[in-house]
């Protein structure tokens, strides 16, 4: 969680199987990134193909987070979110 004047930013991930057909095949896994800024939520997802992709949680998280914060255009919180993401293991 990132606190700033007047609110907070948080992001989390949810991993689940994907049972609905997409592009004619069933995806093996979906990683969702859920970013909340105050009371507003932004969601991005990354789907893993069942037999053409190797599942990589780190790559899936980056892709899902990229798609979630792409909705923010050139918002200054994007940089803050990426800094928090890269500094999460420190």
BELJOBEL-V691044 format. One record per residue. N is the residue number from 0. RES is the residue in three letters. PHI is phi in whole degrees, 0 to 359 (999 if undefined). PSI is psi in radians with two decimals (* if undefined). NEAR is the number of other C-alpha atoms within 8 Angstrom. Layout:
BEGIN
n->(N;N)
res->(RES;RES)
phi->(PHI;PHI)
psi->(PSI;PSI)
near->(NEAR;NEAR)
END
This chain:
BEGIN
n->(0;1;2;3;4;5;6;7;8;9;10;11;12;13;14;15;16;17;18;19;20;21;22;23;24;25;26;27;28;29;30;31;32;33;34;35;36;37;38;39;40;41;42;43;44;45;46;47;48;49;50;51;52;53;54;55;56;57;58;59;60;61;62;63;64;65;66;67;68;69;70;71;72;73;74;75;76;77;78;79;80;81;82;83;84;85;86;87;88;89)
res->(UNK;UNK;UNK;UNK;UNK;UNK;UNK;UNK;UNK;UNK;UNK;UNK;UNK;UNK;UNK;UNK;UNK;UNK;UNK;UNK;UNK;UNK;UNK;UNK;UNK;UNK;UNK;UNK;UNK;UNK;UNK;UNK;UNK;UNK;UNK;UNK;UNK;UNK;UNK;UNK;UNK;UNK;UNK;UNK;UNK;UNK;UNK;UNK;UNK;UNK;UNK;UNK;UNK;UNK;UNK;UNK;UNK;UNK;UNK;UNK;UNK;UNK;UNK;UNK;UNK;UNK;UNK;UNK;UNK;UNK;UNK;UNK;UNK;UNK;UNK;UNK;UNK;UNK;UNK;UNK;UNK;UNK;UNK;UNK;UNK;UNK;UNK;UNK;UNK;UNK)
phi->(999;244;260;219;300;92;172;210;241;220;219;214;237;226;248;209;287;247;262;276;295;228;56;83;228;260;282;286;213;230;249;252;254;243;251;241;239;65;257;259;245;235;237;228;223;232;254;254;292;296;226;256;245;268;289;227;300;296;294;298;294;297;295;294;293;302;291;290;274;297;288;271;54;258;293;295;289;302;297;297;295;294;297;293;297;288;264;290;261;277)
psi->(2.42;2.19;2.45;2.96;2.05;0.09;-2.76;2.71;2.35;2.67;2.59;2.91;2.59;2.25;2.35;2.76;2.65;1.93;-0.23;2.44;2.34;2.20;0.59;-0.02;2.91;2.24;2.52;-0.79;2.70;2.33;2.19;2.35;2.20;1.98;2.22;2.25;1.84;-2.08;0.07;2.38;2.44;2.28;2.34;2.64;2.68;2.23;2.44;2.17;2.45;-0.55;0.02;-0.29;2.56;2.26;2.19;1.90;-0.73;-0.80;-0.72;-0.69;-0.75;-0.76;-0.76;-0.72;-0.69;-0.77;-0.57;-0.80;-0.10;-0.43;-0.19;-0.01;-2.17;0.66;2.45;-0.31;-0.34;-0.80;-0.72;-0.73;-0.78;-0.66;-0.71;-0.67;-0.85;-0.40;0.16;-0.40;0.07;*)
near->(6;7;7;7;5;4;8;11;13;9;9;7;9;8;8;7;8;10;7;6;8;7;4;5;7;11;15;11;12;13;15;14;15;14;14;11;10;7;5;6;8;10;12;13;13;11;11;11;11;9;5;5;7;6;6;6;7;6;7;12;13;8;10;15;14;9;11;14;13;7;7;7;6;5;6;6;6;10;7;8;9;8;8;9;7;7;7;6;4;3)
END
